């Protein structure tokens, strides 16, 4: 994706287009919604949403991005990274979160409270945009719930950005807004994705996650006690999307020759049975690609995948 001239809005670069068409989630250039209020029944204006990026395809749906290329390393495409970290505000979207959340809301709250300055988040910090490196810290205060009915089909990026805009009255340029649906993925061939877009004149980062309870295609097979399978699955893909939002927030920074971002290249591979966050919580979570580790063959895969454990 290249920056437009004369102050025009960015035109999203298209990657994974054919696969996304099959999944029913091609990006929409813009969404026209009513500019009033701050809840789902009165959504403010949302402009230009990017394409889904960093898609976590379900097991067996995507090839191994780490090998088989002339060079598997990530390449900087002149875009910016998140040097000041991300201001994270999760949004739980759907009618059942208030009555049937299980341990997922509290569990993900614990996940985001612990991930900042963790060794896991440190796996992203080697990447730079010429002005500075990706930050190993994020800020987090709390989550929000949106009780409107979540889409029963795979939503577009514009729909998900609309949910963000309806709930975030003062969006931040370093805002990262992961949206968790209470709907299962059905026939969609992916578990989650991240993207970017404008709310008014503010460019923000956001992500989308299906409900993954009882979904073997998105299950990391964690043995960490005290966590439901649905929480374990969401935590793993949440780490994936947060890492890519930091290293490739607008689809024009770090990815390899095939278009794979750092977490894509290590999807469904695990170096340790769990990674411990700074608040003591434990998560089975995939690694991220490190060009440095690949150069020294020090990754847990014998190549470039590291998880900080």
RADA-V694978 format. One record per residue. SS is DSSP state (h for helix, s for strand, l for the rest). Layout:
SS ; SS
This chain:
l ; l ; l ; l ; l ; l ; l ; l ; l ; l ; l ; l ; l ; l ; l ; l ; h ; h ; h ; h ; h ; h ; h ; l ; l ; l ; l ; l ; l ; l ; s ; l ; l ; l ; l ; l ; l ; l ; l ; l ; l ; l ; l ; l ; l ; s ; s ; s ; s ; l ; l ; l ; s ; s ; s ; s ; s ; l ; l ; l ; l ; l ; l ; l ; l ; l ; l ; l ; l ; l ; l ; l ; l ; l ; s ; s ; l ; l ; l ; l ; l ; l ; l ; l ; l ; l ; s ; s ; l ; l ; s ; s ; s ; l ; l ; l ; l ; l ; l ; l ; l ; l ; l ; h ; h ; h ; h ; h ; h ; h ; h ; h ; h ; h ; h ; l ; l ; l ; l ; l ; h ; h ; h ; h ; l ; l ; l ; s ; l ; l ; l ; l ; s ; l ; l ; l ; l ; l ; s ; s ; l ; l ; l ; s ; s ; s ; l ; l ; l ; l ; l ; l ; l ; l ; l ; l ; h ; h ; h ; h ; h ; h ; h ; h ; h ; h ; h ; l ; l ; l ; l ; l ; l ; l ; s ; s ; s ; s ; s ; s ; s ; s ; s ; s ; l ; l ; l ; l ; l ; s ; s ; s ; s ; s ; s ; s ; s ; s ; s ; l ; l ; s ; s ; s ; s ; s ; s ; s ; s ; s ; s ; l ; l ; l ; l ; h ; h ; h ; l ; l ; l ; l ; l ; l ; l ; l ; l ; l ; h ; h ; h ; h ; h ; h ; h ; h ; h ; h ; h ; h ; h ; h ; h ; h ; h ; h ; h ; l ; l ; l ; l ; l ; l ; s ; s ; l ; l ; l ; l ; l ; l ; l ; l ; h ; h ; h ; l ; l ; l ; l ; l ; l ; l ; l ; s ; s ; l ; l ; l ; l ; l ; s ; s ; l ; l ; l ; l ; s ; s ; l ; h ; h ; h ; h ; h ; h ; l ; l ; l ; l ; l ; l ; l ; l ; s ; s ; l ; l ; l
